[in-house]
Amino acid sequence: MKSYNDDDMKQGIRLNKFIAMHTGVSRRAADEIIREGRANVNGKKITQLATSVSGEDIVLLDEKRIVPSNKDFIYLMINKPKAFLSSRKSEKGFRTVMDLIDKPEIAKFVFPVGRLDFMSEGLLLMTNDGDFAYKVTHPKFNVIKSYIVEVKGDITPEILGKIKKGVFLKDVGLLKPHSVKVVKKNLNKYILLIDLKNGKNREIRKILEFLNLEIILLRRIKIGGLPMGDLRSGEFKIIKKNIAELVFKKETETLDAAEPKQRKAVSGLTSASLASANTKNKVYYKNPEEFKNGKKFQNKYKDGYREDIRNSKSKSRTGNEKKRGGIIFANKHKSVGAK
């Protein structure tokens, strides 16, 4: 696939789309570039997002011309482990998903499509196709993300009803999942299948923590019609454009209305996704001599995370990162089968 359409360029396209398509940044990042006055069209600084350009226009970014190229787009599926940031770089020294890509010739081009929070795991897409990333992440395209969530606590019919109805928080408004289903119950542990349509920051965590439910595992298993499959934690694979675009496949029926055979297939997918539900985190330190007592600092991290939960209504992200200190985690999984 080429990086632009000739007919689109003759008719004119939005400047943010042009920048995203030809530099590999996301559409939202392109918006920020324009707002900051870093884009120049035909010798004029542009700060208006509604600006359109055509193939005849000369577009500069940071005083360097953007030349439409015929390069192929790249699409990756990656199974993000816990305690990795879904970003290209970290100012705090944490590991990012870029550390999992051992092909520098690919890593230098791609960026994460949306985010999975620090302590969540599962399917994450990466690409250099800004238009694709925009369509996957923008709510108007209705791409549903599916999550397996293992919860400790008693989910009564009343609590389940509250999860489905959603909760209202002052700082973010109504948080309501697209659908919720109890997949399994084992003593005081429940396994839920939760679908999100809007995917606000830490939405599932905020809903369940508001209802005093402890999250043991939160794993994304599917984006639209694209399942994670048997991709192991920390692994990635390059996929073709037609596979990546399965995310835009529309579901024809809900889980509740599915035929018994289809419900069985969903149950099988759930079991496979939970094969490594119980995980142990191996702790890595940036300076081993400085952090000799691993257990002490592991507890310090947990205390900070609990405090972070208590302060979950705070809008500041940097505060959350500061509480995590200088500890970097990598997953060490133990296969235990579904519960």
C-alpha positions as CSV (number, residue, x, y, z in Angstrom):
1,M,0.0,0.0,0.0
2,K,1.3,3.4,-0.9
3,S,1.5,6.2,1.6
4,Y,-1.0,8.5,-0.1
5,N,-3.8,8.5,-2.7
6,D,-3.1,10.6,-5.9
7,D,-6.8,11.6,-6.2
8,D,-6.9,12.8,-2.5
9,M,-3.8,14.9,-3.0
10,K,-5.3,16.6,-6.2
11,Q,-8.5,17.4,-4.3
12,G,-6.7,18.4,-1.1
13,I,-6.6,16.8,2.4
14,R,-6.4,18.1,5.9
15,L,-2.9,19.2,6.9
16,N,-2.9,16.9,10.0
17,K,-3.7,13.9,7.8
18,F,-0.9,14.9,5.4
19,I,1.6,15.2,8.2
20,A,0.5,11.9,9.8
21,M,0.7,10.0,6.5
22,H,4.2,11.2,5.5
23,T,6.0,11.3,8.8
24,G,4.6,8.3,10.7
25,V,3.3,10.3,13.7
26,S,-0.3,9.8,14.9
27,R,-3.1,12.1,13.8
28,R,-3.3,13.6,17.3
29,A,0.4,14.2,17.4
30,A,0.1,16.0,14.1
31,D,-2.6,18.2,15.6
32,E,-0.2,19.2,18.3
33,I,2.5,20.0,15.8
34,I,0.2,22.4,14.0
35,R,-1.0,24.0,17.2
36,E,2.7,24.6,18.2
37,G,3.3,26.4,14.9
38,R,5.8,23.9,13.6
39,A,4.1,23.5,10.3
40,N,4.6,25.8,7.3
41,V,2.7,25.8,4.1
42,N,3.9,27.8,1.1
43,G,6.0,30.0,3.3
44,K,3.3,30.7,5.9
45,K,3.2,29.4,9.5
46,I,0.0,27.4,10.0
47,T,-1.7,27.0,13.4
48,Q,-5.3,26.3,12.2
49,L,-6.3,22.6,12.3
50,A,-8.8,23.1,9.5
51,T,-6.1,23.9,6.9
52,S,-6.1,21.7,3.8
53,V,-3.2,21.1,1.4
54,S,-2.8,19.6,-2.1
55,G,0.0,18.0,-4.1
56,E,1.1,21.4,-5.4
57,D,1.7,22.9,-1.9
58,I,5.1,23.0,-0.2
59,V,4.8,21.8,3.3
60,L,7.6,22.2,5.9
61,L,7.9,20.6,9.3
62,D,10.5,22.2,11.6
63,E,11.8,24.0,8.4
64,K,12.3,20.7,6.6
65,R,10.1,19.9,3.6
66,I,7.8,16.9,3.8
67,V,8.0,15.1,0.5
68,P,5.2,12.5,-0.2
69,S,6.9,9.1,-0.5
70,N,5.9,5.8,-1.9
71,K,7.0,3.8,1.2
72,D,5.0,0.9,2.4
73,F,3.2,1.1,5.7
74,I,4.2,-1.2,8.6
75,Y,1.7,-2.9,10.9
76,L,2.7,-4.9,14.1
77,M,0.8,-6.8,16.7
78,I,2.5,-7.0,20.1
79,N,1.5,-8.7,23.3
80,K,2.4,-6.0,25.9
81,P,3.5,-7.4,29.3
82,K,2.8,-5.7,32.6
83,A,5.0,-2.7,33.7
84,F,5.8,-1.5,30.2
85,L,4.8,1.9,29.0
86,S,2.8,2.1,25.7
87,S,5.0,4.9,24.3
88,R,8.1,5.4,22.2
89,K,10.1,6.7,25.1
90,S,10.0,7.4,28.8
91,E,11.5,10.3,30.6
92,K,11.3,8.4,33.9
93,G,13.5,5.4,32.8
94,F,10.7,2.8,32.6
95,R,10.8,0.2,29.9
96,T,8.6,0.9,26.9
97,V,7.1,-1.4,24.2
98,M,9.9,-0.2,21.9
99,D,12.3,-2.3,24.0
100,L,10.4,-5.4,22.9
101,I,11.0,-4.8,19.2
102,D,14.5,-6.2,18.3
103,K,14.4,-5.0,14.7
104,P,15.9,-1.4,14.7
105,E,15.0,-0.9,11.0
106,I,11.3,-1.3,12.0
107,A,11.3,0.2,15.5
108,K,12.5,3.6,14.3
109,F,9.4,4.1,12.2
110,V,6.4,2.7,14.2
111,F,4.5,4.1,17.1
112,P,1.8,2.6,19.4
113,V,-1.8,2.8,18.3
114,G,-3.6,4.0,21.4
115,R,-2.5,2.9,24.8
116,L,-2.6,0.1,27.4
117,D,-1.9,1.4,30.9
118,F,1.2,0.5,32.8
119,M,-0.1,-2.5,34.7
120,S,-2.3,-3.8,32.0
121,E,-1.2,-6.3,29.3
122,G,-2.3,-7.8,26.0
123,L,-2.9,-6.8,22.4
124,L,-1.4,-3.5,21.2
125,L,-1.0,-2.4,17.6
126,M,1.9,-0.4,16.2
127,T,2.3,1.2,12.9
128,N,3.7,4.1,10.9
129,D,0.2,4.7,9.2
130,G,-1.2,7.7,11.0
131,D,-4.5,7.5,9.2
132,F,-5.0,3.9,10.3
133,A,-4.1,4.8,13.9
134,Y,-6.5,7.7,13.9
135,K,-9.4,5.4,12.8
136,V,-8.6,2.8,15.4
137,T,-8.5,5.2,18.3
138,H,-11.2,7.8,17.5
139,P,-14.5,7.0,19.1
140,K,-16.5,7.9,16.0
141,F,-15.2,4.8,14.2
142,N,-16.7,2.5,16.9
143,V,-13.8,0.1,17.1
144,I,-14.6,-2.1,20.1
145,K,-11.7,-3.4,22.4
146,S,-12.3,-6.6,24.4
147,Y,-10.7,-7.3,27.7
148,I,-10.4,-10.3,30.1
149,V,-10.5,-9.1,33.7
150,E,-9.9,-11.3,36.7
151,V,-11.4,-9.7,39.8
152,K,-11.2,-10.5,43.5
153,G,-14.4,-9.7,45.4
154,D,-18.1,-10.7,45.4
155,I,-19.8,-9.6,42.2
156,T,-23.5,-9.8,43.2
157,P,-26.2,-9.2,40.6
158,E,-26.5,-5.7,42.0
159,I,-22.7,-5.0,41.5
160,L,-22.8,-6.4,38.0
161,G,-25.7,-4.2,37.2
162,K,-23.7,-1.1,38.4
163,I,-20.8,-2.1,36.3
164,K,-23.1,-2.4,33.2
165,K,-24.8,0.9,34.1
166,G,-21.5,2.7,34.6
167,V,-20.2,5.1,37.2
168,F,-20.0,8.8,37.2
169,L,-16.7,10.4,38.4
170,K,-16.4,14.2,38.7
171,D,-13.1,14.5,36.8
172,V,-14.0,12.3,33.8
173,G,-17.8,12.1,33.8
174,L,-19.7,8.8,33.0
175,L,-17.6,5.7,32.6
176,K,-19.7,3.0,31.0
177,P,-18.5,-0.2,29.2
178,H,-20.1,-1.3,26.0
179,S,-20.8,-4.7,27.4
180,V,-20.0,-6.9,30.4
181,K,-20.3,-10.6,30.9
182,V,-19.3,-13.0,33.7
183,V,-17.2,-15.8,32.1
184,K,-16.2,-17.8,35.1
185,K,-16.6,-17.8,38.9
186,N,-14.2,-19.5,41.3
187,L,-14.8,-18.8,45.1
188,N,-14.4,-15.1,45.5
189,K,-12.7,-14.6,42.1
190,Y,-14.6,-13.7,39.0
191,I,-13.4,-13.5,35.4
192,L,-15.2,-10.9,33.3
193,L,-15.3,-10.2,29.5
194,I,-15.6,-6.4,29.1
195,D,-15.9,-4.6,25.8
196,L,-15.1,-0.9,25.5
197,K,-16.1,1.5,22.7
198,N,-14.7,4.8,23.9
199,G,-11.7,3.5,25.9
200,K,-11.1,6.5,28.2
201,N,-7.9,6.5,30.3
202,R,-7.9,3.6,32.8
203,E,-11.6,3.2,32.3
204,I,-12.0,-0.4,33.5
205,R,-9.8,0.1,36.5
206,K,-11.6,3.3,37.6
207,I,-15.0,1.6,37.3
208,L,-14.0,-1.5,39.3
209,E,-11.9,0.3,41.9
210,F,-14.9,2.7,42.5
211,L,-16.9,-0.4,43.3
212,N,-14.2,-1.7,45.7
213,L,-13.2,-4.6,43.5
214,E,-9.6,-5.7,43.3
215,I,-8.2,-6.3,39.8
216,I,-5.8,-9.3,39.6
217,L,-5.4,-9.4,35.8
218,L,-6.4,-7.0,33.0
219,R,-5.6,-8.2,29.6
220,R,-6.8,-6.9,26.2
221,I,-7.5,-9.9,23.9
222,K,-9.1,-8.3,20.9
223,I,-9.4,-5.1,18.9
224,G,-12.4,-5.0,16.7
225,G,-12.4,-8.2,14.7
226,L,-8.6,-8.8,15.3
227,P,-7.9,-11.3,18.2
228,M,-4.5,-11.6,19.8
229,G,-4.4,-15.3,19.2
230,D,-1.4,-17.3,20.5
231,L,1.0,-14.3,20.6
232,R,3.1,-14.8,23.7
233,S,3.8,-12.1,26.3
234,G,6.5,-9.7,25.0
235,E,6.4,-11.1,21.5
236,F,5.4,-9.1,18.3
237,K,4.7,-10.0,14.7
238,I,4.5,-8.1,11.5
239,I,1.1,-8.4,9.8
240,K,-0.3,-7.4,6.4
241,K,-2.6,-4.5,5.9
242,N,-5.6,-6.7,5.2
243,I,-5.0,-8.5,8.6
244,A,-4.6,-5.1,10.4
245,E,-7.9,-3.9,8.9
246,L,-9.8,-6.7,10.6
247,V,-10.1,-4.2,13.5
248,F,-12.8,-2.5,11.4
249,K,-14.8,-5.7,11.0
250,K,-18.3,-5.1,12.5
251,E,-19.8,-7.6,14.9
252,T,-23.2,-8.8,13.6
253,E,-24.5,-9.9,17.0
254,T,-23.8,-9.4,20.7
255,L,-22.3,-12.1,22.9
256,D,-25.6,-12.6,24.7
257,A,-27.4,-13.2,21.4
258,A,-24.8,-15.6,20.0
259,E,-25.5,-19.1,19.1
260,P,-24.3,-21.9,21.5
261,K,-21.5,-22.9,19.2
262,Q,-20.3,-19.2,19.0
263,R,-20.5,-18.8,22.8
264,K,-18.4,-22.0,23.1
265,A,-15.8,-20.4,20.8
266,V,-15.7,-17.3,22.9
267,S,-15.3,-19.4,26.0
268,G,-12.3,-21.2,24.4
269,L,-10.7,-18.0,23.5
270,T,-11.1,-16.9,27.1
271,S,-9.5,-20.0,28.4
272,A,-6.5,-19.6,26.1
273,S,-6.1,-16.0,27.0
274,L,-6.0,-16.9,30.7
275,A,-3.4,-19.6,30.3
276,S,-0.9,-17.4,31.9
277,A,-3.2,-15.5,34.2
278,N,-1.1,-16.0,37.3
279,T,2.2,-14.1,36.7
280,K,5.3,-13.3,38.7
281,N,7.1,-10.1,38.2
282,K,10.9,-10.3,38.1
283,V,12.4,-7.0,39.3
284,Y,15.1,-5.2,37.4
285,Y,16.9,-2.2,38.8
286,K,18.6,0.5,36.9
287,N,21.4,0.4,39.5
288,P,21.7,-3.0,41.2
289,E,24.2,-1.8,43.9
290,E,21.8,1.1,44.9
291,F,18.9,-1.3,45.2
292,K,20.2,-4.4,47.0
293,N,17.0,-5.2,49.0
294,G,14.7,-6.2,46.1
295,K,11.8,-7.2,48.4
296,K,11.9,-3.9,50.2
297,F,11.6,-1.9,47.0
298,Q,9.0,-4.2,45.6
299,N,6.8,-3.5,48.6
300,K,7.5,0.2,48.2
301,Y,6.2,0.0,44.7
302,K,3.1,-1.8,45.8
303,D,2.4,0.7,48.5
304,G,2.8,3.5,45.9
305,Y,0.4,1.7,43.6
306,R,-2.2,1.4,46.3
307,E,-1.8,5.1,47.0
308,D,-2.2,5.7,43.3
309,I,-5.5,3.8,43.4
310,R,-6.7,5.9,46.3
311,N,-5.8,9.0,44.3
312,S,-7.3,7.7,41.0
313,K,-9.4,10.8,40.6
314,S,-6.3,13.0,40.2
315,K,-5.8,14.3,36.7
316,S,-2.0,14.3,36.9
317,R,-0.2,11.4,35.2
318,T,3.3,12.5,36.3
319,G,2.3,12.0,39.9
320,N,1.5,8.3,39.2
321,E,4.8,7.8,37.5
322,K,6.7,9.4,40.4
323,K,5.2,6.9,42.9
324,R,6.6,4.0,40.8
325,G,10.2,5.1,41.6
326,G,13.1,3.6,39.7
327,I,11.9,0.0,39.4
328,I,11.4,-1.7,36.1
329,F,9.4,-4.9,35.8
330,A,9.5,-7.7,33.2
331,N,7.0,-10.6,33.2
332,K,7.9,-14.1,34.1
333,H,4.9,-16.2,33.4
334,K,3.7,-19.5,34.9
335,S,1.2,-21.4,32.8
336,V,-1.7,-22.5,35.1
337,G,-4.6,-22.8,32.7
338,A,-8.0,-21.1,33.1
339,K,-9.6,-20.8,36.4
